[in-house]
Amino acid sequence: MTELREKLGKLEKFKYPLLVLILGVTLMLLPAGSSGHAEGDTDALLRQVLSCSEGVGEAQVIVSENGVVVVCRGAEDAKVRLDIIRAIGSYTGFGSDKITVLKMAD
């Protein structure tokens, strides 16, 4: 029994670092997308914002864990494509290599 108390006494000086470690691991296990928006909400929000942007026209958006695909009427214009890539990248954090902008069929 005395041996157990000695070991617990040694652990006493590490209780705060252990507490911080446990709290950190718990926070890392929480879902990353805890903003309260479902994936469908994000798609709809991006579609609405892009459709209101100059030159984009009608737009459809798909957001996945691996990237974003945007299909819109104004995709033939290089400036519009660049604006879309910058806007999507700013909102989602994806790099330009994870964002695809396609021209919508007539």
Secondary structure, 3 states (H helix, E strand, C coil): CHHHHHHHHHHHCCHHHHHHHHHHHHHHHCCCCCCCCCHHHHHHHHHHHHHHCCCCCCEEEEEECCEEEEEEHHHHCHHHHHHHHHHHHHHHCCCHHHEEEEECCC
